[in-house]
């Protein structure tokens, strides 16, 4: 697919995940950094993402939102980059992409809002307490170089970003399993390039309160 990729993001957003993924893919893309607030609520951008949030991409006529979905889409759209396992080997790939975008995100979002789930709420919500989520993911990355097999994949971009950010901002404990996994990933040239680009535009955008 040779169509242009337009990438909508903000340097202080989950768009950093997609930025890294785009660098891993290696296809040309254009970046549109949007400030929080009115810039994300214009009719033009709401036609891209009616939620008025970033990240999002437009690839030709295809629009994809949600960071995990964008990572999976790009891996399939550019198979030559080798960022998705073979179809018969995608069990762990899908499992951990959606574990982090589902139970992880929900559990830590609730905690950040000051909500401490009761046992009954934990059963109803299905995401589990943060401590349990961390135990499960720590076990998944223990003694593994990559989350979905013997090769780096889009799942590592997504899962690794959440682990790296969590340790950086103190929302998760820097367990040895997480440190070892993230230290391998953060040295990837594509990650380094994406961070350089993000840091270069940060001064032009106010940090969201």
C-alpha positions, 0 to 999 in steps of 0.5 A, a space after each residue: 500500500 503506497 498511499 501517504 500516511 498522515 499521523 495526528 498526535 500530540 507530543 504529550 500523548 499516547 501518540 508516542 507509541 504510534 510515532 515509534 511504530 511508524 519509525 519501525 515500519 519505515 514508510 514515509 509519513 506526515 506528522 500533524 501535531 495538535 494542541 489539546 483543546 480546540 484543535 482536537 475539536 474542529 470539524 476537520 479533526 472530528 471527521 478523523 476521530 469523532 472522540 476528539 482525541 489522538 493518536 490517529 492515522 489516515 492511510 490513503 482513505 483508511 482512518 484508524 484510531 486507538 494506538 493498539 489498533 494502529 500498531 496492528 494495522 501498520 504491521 499488516 499494511 507493511 508486512 515487509 517490515 516484519 512486525 507481525 508474526 505469521 497468522 498461525 503464530 499470533 496467539 501471544 501477539 493478540 493476547 498481549 496487545 489487547 491485555 495492555 489496551 484492555 485490562 491494563 488501561 482500565 485498571 490503571 485508569 481507575 486507580 488514577 481517578 482514585 477508584 479502588 475496586 472492591 472485590 465485587 467491582 473487580 468481578 463486574 469490571 473484568 479488568 482486575 486490580 492493578 497489582 494482579 495486572 502487573 503480576 500477570 504482565 511481569 510473568 509474561 515478560 520474564 525470561 522473554 526477549 520479546 512478548 510474542 515470540 522470538 522476534 520483535 513485533 508491534 506488540 513489543 512497541 505497544 506493551 513496551 511503551 506502557 511499561 517504559 512510561 509506567 516506570 518513568 512516571 512512577 505508576 508501576 514499580 520498576 520490577 527487574 522483569 520490566 527493567 530488563 525487557 524495557 532496556 532492550 527495547 528503548 535502545 532500538 534505533 526507531 525508538 530513539 528516532 521517534 523520541 528525538 522528533 517528539 522532544 524537538 516539538 515539545 517546547 511548542 506545545 503546553 503540557 496538559 494539566 
